[in-house]
Amino acid sequence: MPARLCRRIAGALVVVAVVAGCGSGEDDVASAGAQQTRVFEADNGEVEIPADPQRVVATGYAVPVLIEVDAPLVGISGWQRGVPMMSDEDRATYEDLEKIAGETAASTDYEAIAELNPDLIMIGVPQPVLTDVDMEYLESIAPVVVLGPTSPDGWRELSHRQADAVGRVAEFEADRAAYEERAEELAAKYEDALAGLKFGHVGAYGETAAGTFQREFSGSWGTNVAEDVGVTYYGEVKEKKGGGRNVSEYPSLEKIPDSLGDADAVTYSVQPDGTPNESVRSVLDSQLWQNLPAVRADNTFAIRYTEAATYESALMTLDAIDQALAPLLTR
């Protein structure tokens, strides 16, 4: 049975169970359901929200999560970075939904949101970006829940909270279970091959024009899913500056040997088609890269889908990691 259908059945069973215990008659249940609210603990404090929202607007990191759990969305912001990691069904949903913002919070169309008559608005952006959002305007339209990322590997807890806010925990749990099962399978598969290896990771967000590259450490975008398989990333950021800057840094290309010279193996992020972007290419083309012990030992591995921020999309990351690390099993 397809995973999406399983989730829908599980969600339906939860609803049936709740309705069965909510009153003495069908009319009472319907009336209570229409008026029931609950207090939800969000990044912007305690917010009174519908217990069973019916018209949800979502932005930022909330978009892929709520699509995957079949939330009753009526409008979303753009989320192009996640499209390559969407199933055909989710991509169709994404394309069909009305866009009330582009890729940035500053592009939010408040009148378009009001016209959609939402009963819940979920803002999925980091706290610093909230300065670009007119919260007062949004709160005049509907209850607003802010649930944004604070760290790259925090998507696990964040996506659970986002699903909870729209009453889709059962669907979320099904996705999480599928991910954890696959991660455990791969951890067992690669346990011996990965034993004792220290990894480094080159991320996709260096600034080529500035001559820098992105070195990611444990808990960063490019590393956190691989760690669930058993990959060990050594080192840490020299100066933590909050958020993603706690787990990644941006040294100059001349520092490649200093940053990655002690690695037994190196992973690096590539685009969905398997090719490196300009930033990663600048590292791979460097003679300093070619001289690294890990490179000379042919222990470098390209990994796709390192921007996954949901359990469903991270399943694709796990498959990509499996494909990338497969040569270790024959050494």
DALINUR-V923119 format. One record per residue. RES is the residue in one letter. SS is DSSP state (H for helix, E for strand, - for the rest). OMEGA is omega as a letter, one per 40 degrees, with the letter a starting at -180 (999 if undefined). Layout:
BEGIN
res,ss,omega
RES,SS,OMEGA
RES,SS,OMEGA
END
This chain:
BEGIN
res,ss,omega
M,-,a
P,-,a
A,H,a
R,H,i
L,H,i
C,H,a
R,H,a
R,H,i
I,H,i
A,H,i
G,H,i
A,H,i
L,H,i
V,H,i
V,H,i
V,H,a
A,H,a
V,H,a
V,H,a
A,H,a
G,-,a
C,-,i
G,-,a
S,-,a
G,-,a
E,H,a
D,H,i
D,H,a
V,H,a
A,H,a
S,H,a
A,H,a
G,H,a
A,H,a
Q,H,a
Q,-,i
T,E,i
R,E,i
V,E,a
F,E,i
E,E,a
A,E,i
D,-,i
N,-,i
G,E,i
E,E,a
V,E,i
E,E,a
I,E,i
P,E,i
A,-,a
D,-,a
P,-,a
Q,-,a
R,-,a
V,E,i
V,E,a
A,E,i
T,E,i
G,E,a
Y,-,i
A,H,a
V,H,a
P,H,i
V,H,a
L,H,i
I,H,a
E,H,a
V,-,i
D,-,i
A,-,a
P,-,a
L,E,i
V,E,i
G,E,a
I,E,i
S,E,i
G,-,i
W,-,a
Q,H,a
R,H,a
G,H,a
V,H,a
P,-,a
M,-,a
M,-,i
S,-,i
D,H,a
E,H,a
D,H,i
R,H,i
A,H,i
T,H,i
Y,H,a
E,H,a
D,H,a
L,-,i
E,E,a
K,E,a
I,E,i
A,E,i
G,-,a
E,-,a
T,-,i
A,H,a
A,H,a
S,H,a
T,-,i
D,-,a
Y,H,i
E,H,i
A,H,i
I,H,a
A,H,a
E,H,i
L,-,i
N,-,a
P,-,i
D,-,i
L,E,i
I,E,i
M,E,i
I,E,a
G,E,a
V,-,i
P,-,a
Q,H,a
P,H,a
V,H,a
L,H,i
T,H,i
D,H,a
V,-,i
D,-,a
M,H,a
E,H,i
Y,H,a
L,H,a
E,H,i
S,H,a
I,H,a
A,-,i
P,-,a
V,E,i
V,E,i
V,E,i
L,-,a
G,-,a
P,-,i
T,-,i
S,-,a
P,H,a
D,H,a
G,H,a
W,H,a
R,H,i
E,H,a
L,H,a
S,H,i
H,H,i
R,H,i
Q,H,i
A,H,i
D,H,a
A,H,a
V,-,i
G,-,a
R,-,a
V,H,a
A,H,i
E,H,i
F,H,a
E,H,i
A,H,i
D,H,a
R,H,a
A,H,i
A,H,i
Y,H,a
E,H,i
E,H,i
R,H,i
A,H,i
E,H,i
E,H,a
L,H,i
A,H,i
A,H,a
K,H,a
Y,H,a
E,H,a
D,H,a
A,H,a
L,H,a
A,-,i
G,-,a
L,-,i
K,-,a
F,E,i
G,E,i
H,E,i
V,E,a
G,E,a
A,-,a
Y,-,i
G,-,i
E,-,a
T,H,a
A,H,a
A,H,i
G,-,a
T,E,i
F,-,a
Q,E,i
R,E,a
E,E,i
F,-,a
S,-,i
G,-,a
S,-,a
W,-,a
G,-,a
T,-,a
N,H,i
V,H,i
A,H,i
E,H,i
D,H,i
V,H,i
G,-,i
V,-,i
T,-,i
Y,E,a
Y,-,i
G,-,i
E,-,i
V,-,a
K,-,a
E,-,a
K,-,a
K,-,i
G,-,i
G,H,i
G,H,i
R,H,i
N,H,a
V,-,i
S,E,i
E,E,a
Y,-,i
P,-,i
S,E,a
L,H,i
E,H,a
K,H,i
I,H,i
P,H,i
D,H,a
S,H,a
L,H,a
G,-,a
D,-,a
A,-,i
D,-,a
A,E,a
V,E,i
T,E,i
Y,E,a
S,E,i
V,-,a
Q,-,a
P,-,i
D,-,i
G,-,a
T,-,i
P,-,i
N,-,a
E,H,a
S,H,a
V,H,i
R,H,a
S,H,i
V,H,a
L,H,a
D,-,a
S,-,i
Q,H,i
L,H,i
W,H,a
Q,H,a
N,-,i
L,-,i
P,H,a
A,H,i
V,H,i
R,H,i
A,-,a
D,-,i
N,-,i
T,E,a
F,E,i
A,E,a
I,E,i
R,-,i
Y,-,a
T,-,i
E,-,a
A,-,a
A,-,i
T,-,i
Y,H,a
E,H,i
S,H,i
A,H,i
L,H,i
M,H,i
T,H,i
L,H,i
D,H,i
A,H,i
I,H,i
D,H,i
Q,H,a
A,H,a
L,H,a
A,H,i
P,H,i
L,H,a
L,H,a
T,H,a
R,-,999
END
